[in-house]
């Protein structure tokens, strides 16, 4: 079958989100044909180029989300009226807002609001197709004035009515970027219309592209969210004015609800993401959890080694940023040192952006304050028991070496989605101590110790418990490796998506007619694959040997027509 794989800010670019798992998925499904539809986020990402693509990738089409050229389209009076009608209806849904639950998450839009949002969204998409683009209209003064009228309407929320001109301009600019897929020329028979299935690798803009393929071409949509995009939008907009936050939350909430409602299957990456999707309106019957697949071979040597690492060393591995809460880890380590004075802590990872650099500097200063350089005697040089290191140096040439350098791996985060570093430690056969955030408990199962976040004392007690019990460390490490190999490998990920692809296509009517050399319809030109593994046709050379017929069961007559 042909898969239209839609990625935002990731595959096939060298840098970006979801790059690794998309590449592993495409390479693992060589029996299918892939068309890649990539939405780039920055000029730098485009300049860095693509990863090497396997032969099953037939073509790659790209579009930019970081800039939009003027399409030169000038609307006439009728087109302007259509734009004001649809854009106004969409803005009215945002301004109507939704109630918030006890957890602060907006309730899914009502059925009426969802219908209004969908009709407005697809009405704008049809206008873009008819007129040749929508970029100019979305950036026009008409869009801002239409948004302002919706905010001043009687049924608008109080927060929306308080929006000022700078707020309206900010919201209009955000909507223009988010709605850029409406102006793409991907929704034709030579684009996504030729796919048997469109697979959006994230919510938001990628899911919107899949929705448009479904609307224009009846291509079924599979939506994968390893990190719930709506949750990301809530966390990212904390610094904006209240009116901007409310209007953008309304848009992304309505888009998420529309995506969940129209997708044939939704695949969250863990139960934590699944709960978010259900909370935002996803139908439980269409949810199938598929854990991210990780390459276990790179950790095999460490995981299968019988010898243990330094029994007095704790290891933390990850990107240095405030959400990792290294401050609590350092305070916890100070308590550990009181009980086990020989213990060392290795913090391995690079800073994530300018904020991460500042946080790393703060953590270095705190470590120097908590642990003055200690010396064994008057003639030796003092050494701090906390070290800050990066992968690639002489002591830690690889990621596996980082996990192998300590007896216990620690995760101290206050915010976490799917804890990739924790799975890597499990594949290395390491006992772990983690905070109870995100999908940590789901990943760990019963193979590690879990403590509340922002609780240095509990973190310290759990670390001391494992440092003093080598037999328990070994037992937990072996169980953790077995669990990771069963649930979190590339092989299980690829097998799960292969089955989902076949299930979705098997339940979808064939839309494409295959023609023979004479131009006549070819019966059974698109065979069903739901119950047949592998290729239907042979890949042998034309001059190769004829395939051997399957053996006939004894005692059964051979039909004359089969000879």
N, C-alpha and C positions, 0 to 999 in steps of 0.2 A: 504494500500500500504506500501511498505518498502522504508524508506528514509535513504540514506547514508549521515549523517550530518558530515561535515568536518570542524574542528576548529583548528586554529593555536594559541597556547599560551593561551588557555582558557578552555572552557568546555571539559571534566568533571572535570578538576582540580579545587582545592579549590580557587586558585588565578589565575588571568589572565584576558584577555580581553573577552568581550561578554559572560561571564559566566552566569550572571543572566538572560539575555533575552533568551539564549539557553535553560536554565533549565526550564524557564516558558513556552517556546514554546513546548518543549518535553512533559511536564506535561499537558499542555492544549490540546494536540492532542493525547489523549489516544486511539483513534480509529485506529491510524497508528502504524507501527512497525519501530523502529529506530535502526540503526547501527551507532555507533559513531567512527569516525576516527580522532584521536587527535594527533596533532603535538606539542610536548613540547618545551619550550624555554630555560629551565635551569634545573639543577639538583635539585635546591631548590624547584622548582615547582613540580617536580615528587615526591620528598620526602614528600611534604605536603599532597599528596593523592588526592582522588576524593570526590566530593560531593555525597550524597546519590542519587542513580539513581532510577527512577520509573520503574515499571514492563514492560513498553512498550519498554525499551531499551534491545534489544536482546543480543548485544555484544559490546565490546569496543576494538578497536585495536589502539595501540599507536606507535609512532616513535619519535625519538629525532632529534631536529634541532640544539641543542647546542653542540653536539659532534657526530663524525662519526668514527666508527671503520673501520680498513682496511678490506675490503671484501675478500682480498686474490686472487682476480681475476687478472690473467695475460693475456693480450691480445696478440694474434698472429698477424702476419703481416697484414692480411686482416682486422681484427678488428681495429688495429691501424689506418689503412688507412680510414676506415669508421669514426672513431672518429675524425681524423684530418679534414675530409671533412665536417662533420656536425658542429663541434665546430668552424671551420674556417668560415663557412657560418653564424653562429650565431654571431660570433665576428665581421664579416664584417658589419652586420646590425647595431651593436652598434657603430662602428667607423664611419659609414656613417652619423649617427646622424640625427637630424631633425631641421627644422627652429623653432625659438621661436617667439611666438606672443608678442603683446605689454604688456601682463601681465606676461611675463617671462616663461610661460608654453610651453613645447615643443609641436610642432604640432604632431598629430597622424602620424605614419609611412605611407608611400605611400602603395598602393595596392601591388606593386612589393616587397617592403621591408617587408610588413606583410606576404606575401606568403613565402618569403625566411626565415623569422624568424620561422614561423610555421613549415615549412618543416624541418628546422634544429632542432627545439625543439623535434618534434616527431621522427625524425631520431635518435637522441640521446636516446630517450625513448625506441625505438625498439632495439637499440644496447644494452642497459642495460638489456632488457628482454632476448635477445638472449645469452648474455655473462654472465649473472648472477650478474651484478652490474656495476656502473659507478664511484664509489667513488675514486678509485685509479687513474683512467684516468684523472678525473677532478683536482686532486692534483698533477699531474705529471708535469715534465718539458716540456713535449710535449704541454700541455695546455698553459703554459706561452709563449712558442715560437710561437705557433699558434696565440695567441692573439697579440703578438708583430708584426707578419707579417701583420695582419689585420690593426694594427695601422700605419704601415709604408706604406700601400698601397696608390696608387695614388689618389683613390677616397675617402680616409679618410679625416675627418675634420682636420682643423689646430690644434684644441685642442687635438684630438686623437694622431696626429703625435708628439705632444710635450710630450707624456707620457714617463716617465723614468722607470727604472727597479723596484723601490719601488712601483710606481703607478701600474705597470702591476701585481706585486705580490698581491697588495691589491685588485685589480679588480678580479683576478683569484680566490682568496680566497672567495670573496663575491659570485661569481658565483657558486662556489662549494657548498656553504651553500644553496643558493637559489634553486639549481637544485637537491638537495638530494631526493625530492619526485620521481624523475625519476627512482631511484634504488629500490623503495619499491615494495613489492609483493602483493599489494592491488588490482591489476587490473586483477583479475581472476574471474571465475564464483562463487567462494566461498567467494569473497570479494565485492568490489564495483560493480562487474558485476551482483550480485544478487539483486541490488537495482533497484527500479522503477524510482528513481530520486536521484541525488546527490545535496546536498544543501551546498555550500561553504559559511561559515559565514563571510568571509572577502576576499579581493583581495590578490594578492601576492601568497605565497606558498600554501594557502588553495585553491585558485582558480586554481593554476597549477595542484593540485591533482585532482580536478574536471575535468579539461581539459583532463587529461590522462584517466580518467574513460570514458569520452565521446569518446576519440580516440580509445581505445582498446575494449570497451564494448558497445558503442552506448548508454550510460546512459545520459539522458538529464541533463543539468546543470542549477541550479538556483543559482545566485550569489547575496549575500546580502552585502552591504557596508554601515555601519553606519558611518564609517570614511574612506574616500577614501585613500587607501593604497599608491597610487602614490603621493598624496599630502604629506603624512607622510614621504615618502622617500625624497622628495624635501626639506622638512624642516629639516630632520635629517642629511642631508649630507652637511650642510653649512660649516663645518670645514675641509672638505677634500680638497686635491689639485684639481685644475680645471679639469685636465684630468680624475681623478677618478670620480668626480661629473658628468662629461659629459658622460662617458661610462656607469656608473650605471643608470643615467637618461635614457639613450637609452635602456638599458635592461628592466627596470621596465616600461617604456612607451610602449615598444613593447609587453611585457607580459600583461599589462592592456588592450591594444588594442585587443590582441588575445582573452583574457577572455571575453571582451565585445562583440566581434564578434561571439563567439561560444556559449555563454550562451543563453538558451531559454528565460529566463526572468531575468532582473536585478532589484533589489529592493534597491534603495537608501533610507536612513533614513530621508532625508529632501531635500528641493529644493536646498540648498547650495551644498550638495553632488551630487545631480542630475546635476547641472550645470557643475561641475567638470567632471562628467562622459561623458556628451555630448561633452564637450570641448576636451576630450581625445578619442573621436571616437565612443561612445556608440550610438546605434540606438534608437532614441526617441520612436519608436513604441514598443520597448521591455522594456521600463522603467516604473516601477510602484512604486510610493513612498509609503513606509510602515513605519510609525513612530514607534520608539521604544515603547514598552509597559512597563508601570510602575505600581507597586502595589499601587493602590489608597487607599486601606483599612487602611494602616498604618498612613495615614494622615486624615482619615475621622473625627476623634474626633475633631481635631483642625479646620479642614475646615468647619465643621458644627456648631462649637461653635458660639454663638451669641455675646459673650463678646469679646472686642478687647484687644489686648496686650498693653503694655506700649506705649502710643501715642508719646513719645519723644525718641524712640529707633529705630535706623537703624541696620539692620542685614545683614552681608555678610557671606555666607556659601560656602565652597568648599575646594579644595586642595590648599595649599599655594605654589605658584610657580611664577616665573617672568611673565608669560603670563597673570596672573590674574590682574596685574597692581594695586596692593594694594597701591603703592606709590601715584598714582593719586587719589585713594579713600581717602587716609589720607589728602592730600592737599585739596580735595573737602570738606572733613568734617571740615577742619579748616574754610572754608568759611561758611559752614552751622552753625557753632558755633557762628559766628558773627551775624547771623540773628536770630538764635534760641539757646540761651546760655544753655538751659536745655537739649539739645539733647545728647544722648550717642550713641556710635558705638560699636557693638559687632562683632568681627571677629572670626568666628567659623570654625575650620578646622585644620588638621594636615599638616605638611610639606611633600612635595613629594620628597623624596630622599635628597642627600647631597646638591644639588643646592637649593632645597626648604628650607632646614635648614638655609643655609646662607642668603637666601632672607628673611626668617622669622626674623632672627636676625637683619637684616637691617631695617625691618619695625618696629620692637619693638623700636629700637633706634630712628627712625624718629618720632614715636608717642610720645616718651618721650621728644623729642626736641620740637615738635609742641605744645604739651599739657602738660606743667608742672603740677604736682599734685596740684589740687586746693582744698581748704578747705573753708567751709562756714563761719568759724569764727576762732578766735585765739585759741580756746580750742578744735578744731576738727582736725581729721587726713585728710590730703589731699588725693584726689582720682583722677586718670587719667580717663577721659571720654571715652577712648578707651580701650577695654579689648580684650585679645587674649585667646580663650578658645577652648576646644575640646569636642566632643561628648562623653558622658559616665560619666561625673562628676555629682556631686549632684545637680547642678543648671540646667544642660542640659543632662538629662539621655538618651534622644532619639533625633533622627533627627527632628522629628515633634516638639519637645519642642524648638529646636533652632529657627525654623521659627516662632513659636508662641510667642517667647520672644520679637519680635519687630513689629512695625506697618508697616514698609516698608522694603522690601528686595531689596538689591542693588547688581548688577552684574557690575564689572568694567573691564572686560577682554579686551585684545587687540587681542587675538586669541581664537576662540571658534568653536567647531563643533556643535553638538547638545547639547544645554545647559540643562543638566539634573537637575541641581540645580534650574534653573528657573521654570521648570515644577513642581518640588517638592513644591516650594513656591506657585505656582498657585493652586496646589491641596490643599494647606493649606488655600486658600482664601486670600492671601496676595497681596497687591498692590506692584508693582515692578518698579524699575528704572534700566535700562540696557543700555549698550553700543551697538552700531549697528555693531555687528561682527557675522560671521558665520550665523547660522540659527535663531538668536535671534528674528528678526522681524517676521519671519514665525511662530515661536512658540507663541510669544506674541499676534500677531494679533492687535486688538485695545484695549487690556486689560491692558496696562501698558505704561509707558513713556520710550522713547528710545532717547539716546543722542549720539553724535559722540564719538569714543574712544579717549583716551589721551586728554580729555578736562575737567579738574577738575571744571572749572567755570560752564559749562553746567550741569555737574553731580550734582553740589551743588544746582543750581537753581531748577532742577527737584525734588530733595529731599525736599527742602524747600516748594515747591508748594504742595506736598502731605502731609507734616507734618502740614501745616496750613489748610488743607481741609479734615477733617475726613469723611464727607459725600462722597466725591469723592473717598477717599481710600476704603471705604466700598463698593461702587458701582463697582470700578475696581476689587477689590478682589473677589466679587461674580461672575463677568463676567469671570475672569481668571479661577476660579474653574470650572465653567460650561464648558469652552472651553477645559480645561485639561481633564475633565471626558469624553468629547465627542471624543477627538482625540488621547490621549496619555495613554490609559490604556492597561493592559495586554490583556483584552478581545478583544479589537479591533485589536491588533497585531496578536493574535492567529487566529481570524476569517479571517483576510486578508491572512495569509500564508496558511490556510486551503484551501481557494478558489484558491490561486495560485497553490498549489500542484495539485489540481484536474484539473485545466486548462492545466497545463503542461503535466500531464500523459494522459489526455484525447486526446491530440493531438499527442501522441507518439505511434507508433505501439508496440504491445505487443511482447516482446522478449523472455519471459520465457514460457516454456511449462509445464503445471501442469499435473502430472501423477496420475492415480488412483492406488488402491492397487495392481492391476495386472500389473502395468507398462505401461498401455495404456494411450494415451493422453486424458485428461479430458476436454470435450468441456465446454466453459464458466467457466473455472477454475479460470480465472483472470477477474472478471467482472469489467466493467467501473463504476466509482463512480461519474462521473461529475455532475449528476443531482439528486443523491439520498443521502440525509443526513444520517449520522450515519452508523451503521454496516449493512451489507447485511445479515449476519448470526446471529442467536440468541446466547447469552451467557448463556442461562438457563442451569441448570444441566440436565444430560441425563434422569434422572427419574422424571423430573419436569412435570408440566401440559402442554398439547399441546397448542400452540398459538391459539388465537381466530381469525377466518377468518375475513377479512374485510367485512363490511356491503355492501350488494348489493344495488345499486341505484334502487329506485322504478321504476317499469315499464320496466326494462331491462330484457331480458331472460337470464337464467343461462346456459352457454355452458355445454354440456354433458361432455366434456373432462376435465372440471375444477372440477367435483365432486369427 
